[in-house]
Amino acid sequence: MTTLNEEMATVRSEVEDVREQLRAEVPTLFEFDVTVGNISYNTNSDSVSVTVEPSSRAREQISEQLGGVNVKTSGQLEFEFRVTTTDAE
């Protein structure tokens, strides 16, 4: 039988693993440099939210891709990933 402290340590480790995976994978979704900001777990909706902001080079990269047009960026994007489970057989 595990103790509450052991279970909490396991959960913390799993959440940290998810954070590391999101920090590595989310930037690959964009064709320009982004910075992953806050990553938070919402127990009420069993989801993880990730904020993403264009990096300092993003405007230049986007401008180059669009043929030199002037690009303005502001704010951030927020993604919410729902946690899903699969039944192990």
Buried (B, 14 or more C-beta within 10 A) or exposed (E): EEEEEEEEEEEEEEBEEBBEEBBEEBBEEBEBBBBBEEBEBEEEEEBBBBBBBBBEEBBEBBBEEEEEEEBEEEEEEEBEEEEEEEEEE
